[in-house]
């Protein structure tokens, strides 16, 4: 039986500047969010409105291709609802800001669980940052729960998440091993 060549996972230590720069950008974003929380809430609501509107328009375009299929009407209905929600968010961003914490909270909880889950099998690639990645994932889940429990503090928790994630990326960038 032929022996398979083995790939060495651990190379020489070399800074991954992509991760460091991404981390620094997140830390700067956290600082701005701490300093201007209402500006952040308005921005995130407008960005969500644009995303919903875009989703609705794309969904309507998709419906045109599948309109002859059974139950295609549901696709059109969802697309129209997406577009309407997007338009309403763009017209009244402050009125929709209170809904976003629950949506973001659920998203952060899922992201944190996935981060911890992915760290376990991939942790051998960068063992020095495994602990930090697990802590980051757990803190992300906690931040998601805080969004849901205290929605009025959304900008503070987004800033905390950005700060934690930014530091995690900077540490990973400086401790990475590459060939």
VEXLUM-401565 format. One record per residue: residue in one letter; x, y, z of N, C-alpha, C, CB in turn. Coordinates in steps of 0.001 Angstrom, whole numbers, padded with zeros to 6 digits, always signed. Glycine has a CB too. Layout:
BEGIN
aXYZXYZXYZXYZ;...
END
This chain:
BEGIN
x+000841-001180+000000+000000+000000+000000+000890+001250+000000-000959-000005+001225;x+000608+002195-000863+001415+003416-000959+001091+004340+000201+001172+004137-002306;x+002129+004919+000724+001937+005826+001848+001604+007225+001314+003207+005863+002755;x+000578+007838+001907+000157+009175+001497+001152+010208+002027-001280+009483+002007;x+001493+011195+001216+002389+012239+001726+001688+013036+002821+002848+013181+000580;x+002436+013422+003798+001865+014198+004898+002151+015673+004677+002431+013732+006264;x+001156+016465+004967+001285+017909+004829+001552+018478+006205+000010+018546+004188;x+002576+019292+006300+002865+019911+007582+001964+021114+007756+004353+020314+007689;x+001201+021106+008844+000264+022187+009115+000992+023389+009704-000842+021715+010064;x+001956+023127+010535+002643+024212+011224+003819+024706+010390+003122+023756+012612;x+003722+025896+009881+004810+026498+009124+005548+027477+010011+004285+027199+007853;x+006226+028375+009391+006911+029398+010158+005908+030471+010543+008093+030000+009360;x+006206+031119+011629+005300+032172+012086+005500+033402+011215+005539+032512+013589;x+004400+033902+010699+004440+035082+009851+003138+035841+010069+004642+034703+008340;x+003222+037130+010221+002032+037936+010477+001107+037916+009266+002422+039384+010828;x-000182+037662+009531-001208+037707+008494-001817+039103+008545-002307+036579+008696;x-001311+039972+007692-001723+041379+007737-003184+041581+007361-000854+042198+006817;x-003785+040663+006597-005211+040767+006267-006041+040707+007540-005639+039642+005292;x-005706+039760+008415-006445+039635+009678-006192+040828+010587-006058+038342+010398;x-004955+041292+010637-004621+042435+011496-005384+043674+011043-003096+042708+011477;x-005391+043950+009737-006093+045132+009219-007595+045014+009483-005826+045307+007699;x-008174+043819+009239-009605+043627+009510-009907+043859+010988-010053+042207+009091;x-009033+043384+011857-009228+043588+013284-009158+045054+013682-008203+042808+014055;x-008204+045770+013126-008065+047199+013430-009297+047967+012943-006779+047774+012778;x-009806+047621+011754-011010+048278+011236-012188+048033+012186-011347+047762+009806;x-012335+046819+012693-013425+046528+013631-013256+047293+014938-013495+045028+013915;x-012030+047422+015421-011793+048183+016654-012141+049657+016430-010312+048037+017116;x-011769+050213+015284-012129+051607+014969-013638+051772+014846-011447+052058+013665;x-014307+050807+014204-015767+050832+014098-016386+050816+015490-016280+049633+013263;x-015834+050016+016397-016341+049957+017776-016216+051317+018448-015579+048889+018594;x-015088+051986+018245-014887+053302+018863-015920+054309+018358-013464+053819+018576;x-016155+054335+017046-017146+055258+016476-018538+054927+017011-017135+055189+014924;x-018858+053643+017110-020184+053234+017598-020372+053617+019060-020377+051719+017426;x-019340+053484+019866-019424+053928+021267-019668+055428+021349-018135+053564+022029;x-019011+056186+020470-019100+057642+020525-020390+058198+019927-017927+058241+019813;x-021000+057505+018962-022202+058009+018279-023243+056892+018129-021834+058591+016884;x-023858+056447+019245-024780+055307+019167-026030+055570+018335-025194+054906+020545;x-026572+056777+018367-027790+057051+017602-027507+057094+016103-028415+058375+018054;x-026349+057608+015743-025943+057599+014348-025828+056156+013857-024604+058352+014163;x-025280+055285+014702-025171+053872+014350-026552+053259+014129-024418+053103+015446;x-027501+053515+015042-028842+052939+014904-029513+053380+013605-029713+053334+016098;x-029359+054656+013282-029956+055146+012039-029269+054503+010836-029859+056687+011955;x-027953+054404+010868-027210+053797+009763-027603+052336+009569-025704+053904+010011;x-027662+051567+010643-027951+050135+010520-029382+049916+010036-027729+049420+011868;x-030300+050778+010425-031680+050662+009952-031760+050985+008460-032609+051599+010756;x-031057+052009+008029-031054+052356+006603-030391+051248+005793-030326+053703+006366;x-029281+050715+006288-028610+049620+005580-029530+048398+005483-027287+049241+006294;x-030254+048118+006555-031204+046998+006528-032330+047276+005539-031784+046741+007937;x-032794+048513+005494-033839+048878+004546-033398+048676+003109-034254+050313+004755;x-032176+049084+002810-031635+048878+001461-031564+047379+001156-030226+049531+001322;x-031125+046583+002129-031007+045135+001923-032380+044497+001684-030322+044476+003137;x-033375+044879+002482-034719+044329+002288-035296+044750+000935-035651+044784+003425;x-035111+046005+000571-035610+046478-000720-034936+045719-001864-035372+047996-000868;x-033635+045561-001795-032893+044821-002806-033382+043374-002875-031385+044865-002507;x-033568+042761-001716-034069+041385-001666-035448+041289-002326-034140+040889-000202;x-036300+042253-002049-037634+042257-002645-037602+042387-004154-038450+043372-002065;x-036788+043312-004647-036674+043509-006094-036121+042246-006755-035767+044726-006412;x-035097+041653-006163-034518+040418-006716-035539+039278-006653-033224+040024-005945;x-036317+039227-005567-037343+038192-005443-038429+038329-006497-037963+038239-004066;x-038815+039551-006793-039812+039781-007844-039239+039348-009189-040243+041278-007887;x-037974+039675-009435-037316+039227-010668-037243+037708-010745-035911+039816-010763;x-036987+037068-009619-036935+035608-009567-038308+035003-009814-036392+035140-008217;x-039334+035646-009293-040700+035152-009482-041058+035086-010969-041704+036052-008734;x-040605+036063-011720-040910+036096-013151-040424+034814-013828-040264+037333-013816;x-039294+034259-013362-038756+033032-013953-039524+031789-013527-037304+032876-013581;x-040117+031806-012316-040753+030586-011786-042262+030710-011659-040171+030245-010436;x-042855+031712-012247-044272+031979-012018-045198+030849-012438-044661+033212-012738;x-044789+029966-013308-045651+028865-013731-045606+027667-012785-045262+028424-015113;x-044674+027664-011843-044538+026536-010925-045595+026595-009819-043132+026517-010311;x-045950+025438-009261-046914+025445-008154-046360+026221-006957-047264+024000-007735;x-047233+026919-006284-046900+027696-005081-045919+028845-005344-046317+026778-004035;x-045722+029246-006574-044826+030362-006887-045373+031678-006351-044610+030464-008397;x-046678+031735-006120-047288+032942-005572-046723+033312-004214-048777+032765-005465;x-046335+032296-003425-045740+032571-002115-044410+033295-002277-045543+031264-001321;x-043673+032938-003304-042400+033597-003585-042629+035077-003891-041678+032906-004763;x-043658+035354-004682-043995+036737-005014-044440+037500-003767-045097+036779-006086;x-045264+036869-002939-045733+037520-001720-044562+037886-000801-046722+036609-000981;x-043625+036966-000621-042467+037246+000235-041615+038370-000357-041612+035973+000421;x-041463+038384-001670-040685+039429-002329-041338+040796-002136-040532+039120-003826;x-042646+040840-002283-043368+042107-002091-043248+042575-000649-044855+041954-002476;x-043384+041643+000299-043231+042010+001718-041826+042529+002000-043535+040800+002626;x-040808+041870+001449-039434+042355+001620-039292+043775+001102-038442+041435+000900;x-039806+044017-000087-039703+045348-000683-040440+046388+000159-040261+045336-002110;x-041642+046054+000636-042398+046996+001473-041684+047301+002783-043784+046439+001766;x-041150+046271+003423-040405+046491+004672-039196+047375+004391-039955+045135+005304;x-038497+047114+003293-037347+047933+002940-037719+049387+002716-036686+047385+001708;x-038798+049622+001990-039249+050998+001733-039621+051685+003050-040463+051007+000758;x-040333+050959+003924-040742+051557+005203-039528+051856+006082-041713+050620+005949;x-038523+050983+006062-037312+051241+006846-036573+052463+006321-036387+050018+006824;x-036582+052635+005016-035903+053792+004437-036672+055088+004701-035717+053594+002936;x-038006+055020+004696-038807+056210+004948-038856+056583+006430-040209+055999+004430;x-038818+055577+007312-038946+055811+008754-037901+054999+009538-040372+055446+009231;x-036607+055310+009364-035578+054484+010005-035640+054475+011533-034228+054961+009580;x-036010+055575+012131-036059+055636+013595-037208+054785+014134-036210+057095+014070;x-038304+054712+013418-039433+053898+013864-039107+052405+013807-040666+054196+013011;x-038253+051992+012875-037922+050577+012740-036708+050162+013556-037685+050250+011301;x-035964+051113+014092-034765+050782+014858-035030+049813+016019-034149+052048+015394;x-036168+049899+016725-036388+048966+017844-036536+047491+017441-037613+049382+018589;x-036855+047193+016191-037040+045808+015753-035691+045124+015486-037917+045763+014486;x-034715+045894+015067-033440+045329+014658-032693+044563+015753-032576+046415+014157;x-032751+044979+017006-032005+044212+018016-032391+042738+018076-032213+044827+019371;x-033649+042423+017901-034068+041017+017975-033537+040232+016773-035613+040914+018040;x-033575+040845+015612-033043+040177+014417-031535+039986+014559-033369+040995+013134;x-030840+041041+014967-029394+040939+015144-029035+039986+016284-028798+042320+015411;x-029840+039988+017338-029577+039078+018458-029587+037627+018015-030604+039285+019562;x-030593+037250+017261-030666+035876+016755-029483+035584+015832-032002+035641+016006;x-029104+036550+015005-027970+036360+014102-026664+036187+014869-027855+037539+013143;x-026462+037001+015898-025232+036905+016690-025159+035575+017435-025143+038070+017685;x-026284+035112+017955-026294+033822+018657-025868+032722+017685-027711+033516+019256;x-026431+032722+016489-026050+031701+015496-024574+031834+015114-026936+031819+014232;x-024091+033066+014929-022690+033291+014559-021761+032778+015655-022431+034790+014297;x-022079+033074+016903-021235+032625+018013-021174+031119+018131-021732+033203+019305;x-022330+030471+017974-022371+029005+018034-021538+028421+016891-023842+028486+017961;x-021667+028984+015697-020876+028507+014560-019386+028753+014767-021337+029185+013274;x-019031+029884+015373-017618+030190+015607-016997+029174+016565-017459+031616+016169;x-017707+028867+017651-017200+027865+018593-017151+026496+017917-018085+027808+019870;x-018197+026152+017179-018235+024864+016488-017128+024711+015468-019561+024683+015812;x-016792+025781+014761-015733+025718+013749-014349+025732+014380-015865+026881+012772;x-014223+026313+015552-012926+026400+016205-012432+025030+016654-013000+027342+017394;x-013342+024178+017035-012935+022867+017545-012169+022073+016481-014168+022071+018013;x-012723+021845+015269-011939+021084+014289-010800+021875+013645-012846+020580+013214;x-010944+023202+013529-009934+024005+012858-008888+024561+013816-010592+025134+012120;x-009078+024369+015101-008170+024926+016095-006752+024425+015990-008676+024637+017442;x-006546+023256+015394-005190+022727+015270-004347+023538+014282-005239+021268+014834;x-004991+024290+013405-004246+025109+012447-003556+026283+013137-005181+025625+011350;x-004224+026880+014092-003659+028007+014838-003953+027757+016323-004262+029399+014347;x-003227+026842+016948-003557+026486+018335-003422+027643+019322-002679+025360+018783;x-002547+028607+019012-002359+029732+019937-003606+030592+020062-001197+030591+019483;x-004427+030632+019022-005604+031494+019065-006893+030718+019295-005710+032279+017786;x-006805+029399+019531-008006+028585+019752-008799+029098+020950-007624+027109+019966;x-008130+029333+022052-008823+029815+023257-009513+031142+023032-007849+029946+024404;x-008813+032050+022359-009394+033373+022083-010604+033241+021167-008342+034310+021445;x-010557+032342+020195-011686+032160+019278-012891+031584+020016-011289+031237+018107;x-012653+030668+020947-013760+030104+021729-014368+031179+022626-013275+028901+022582;x-013510+031963+023275-014005+033061+024120-014802+034042+023264-012825+033794+024837;x-014293+034359+022071-014994+035267+021166-016372+034724+020803-014168+035497+019898;x-016453+033429+020498-017738+032820+020155-018724+032858+021302-017534+031397+019719;x-018251+032539+022498-019124+032555+023675-019596+033977+023962-018393+031973+024908;x-018678+034936+023892-019065+036336+024121-020038+036822+023042-017814+037241+024150;x-019889+036335+021819-020813+036702+020744-022221+036206+021062-020333+036125+019395;x-022317+034979+021575-023628+034448+021977-024212+035311+023092-023509+032965+022444;x-023388+035684+024060-023866+036526+025171-024350+037882+024647-022741+036731+026225;x-023594+038475+023717-024000+039750+023130-025335+039593+022399-022910+040276+022162;x-025508+038487+021674-026783+038226+020992-027937+038149+021971-026704+036934+020195;x-027706+037497+023104-028746+037410+024138-029046+038807+024688-028306+036452+025289;x-028010+039614+024871-028203+040979+025381-029026+041815+024399-026837+041658+025641;x-028827+041620+023089-029643+042332+022098-031114+042045+022332-029243+041929+020662;x-031414+040793+022600-032806+040381+022759-033362+040843+024097-032932+038863+022634;x-032559+040732+025163-033028+041085+026504-033116+042604+026686-032097+040482+027566;x-032090+043347+026212-032055+044808+026349-031875+045446+024977-030914+045251+027309;x-032939+045480+024168-032789+045980+022798-032372+047445+022707-034073+045798+022062;x-032633+048227+023731-032270+049641+023705-030773+049880+023735-032902+050344+024858;x-030018+048867+024111-028568+049029+024197-027845+048418+022996-028053+048399+025481;x-028541+048309+021886-027992+047666+020692-026633+048218+020295-028949+047820+019542;x-026509+049523+020189-025246+050083+019692-024089+049761+020629-025367+051599+019517;x-024336+049744+021930-023275+049410+022882-022823+047970+022676-023757+049619+024335;x-023775+047058+022488-023417+045649+022321-022770+045386+020968-024650+044772+022483;x-023184+046106+019927-022515+045960+018630-021080+046453+018752-023273+046744+017515;x-020889+047562+019447-019529+048069+019651-018690+047067+020446-019564+049428+020380;x-019282+046460+021476-018553+045451+022265-018178+044257+021385-019407+044978+023476;x-019135+043781+020588-018858+042656+019694-017748+043021+018719-020130+042241+018926;x-017828+044216+018130-016819+044637+017162-015444+044727+017810-017198+045984+016544;x-015407+045238+019020-014146+045342+019749-013570+043952+020029-014348+046112+021068;x-014403+043050+020531-013956+041683+020834-013489+040984+019562-015090+040870+021504;x-014282+041069+018516-013943+040395+017258-012699+041020+016646-015120+040465+016264;x-012573+042341+016717-011387+043010+016182-010123+042572+016891-011537+044512+016289;x-010168+042517+018219-009003+042055+018984-008679+040606+018636-009257+042196+020504;x-009719+039772+018503-009511+038365+018132-008785+038265+016793-010861+037615+018062;x-009195+039060+015814-008554+039016+014500-007116+039516+014550-009349+039840+013502;x-006856+040555+015326-005486+041060+015453-004592+039988+016082-005456+042363+016304;x-005060+039348+017159-004281+038283+017800-004054+037136+016820-004998+037770+019074;x-005098+036726+016113-004948+035645+015125-003966+036042+014024-006315+035286+014505;x-004003+037295+013606-003084+037753+012558-001642+037703+012985-003426+039149+012144;x-001375+038061+014233-000002+038053+014712+000487+036666+015135+000128+038999+015863;x-000436+035741+015409-000012+034408+015852-000168+033341+014778-000796+034003+017070;x-000560+033740+013558-000800+032749+012510+000522+032128+012043-001541+033394+011316;x+000374+030927+011525+001524+030221+010954+001189+029936+009500+001855+028888+011744;x+002039+030395+008621+001833+030187+007191+003133+029720+006568+001327+031478+006502;x+003027+029112+005419+004225+028659+004684+004848+029823+003963+003880+027537+003680;
END
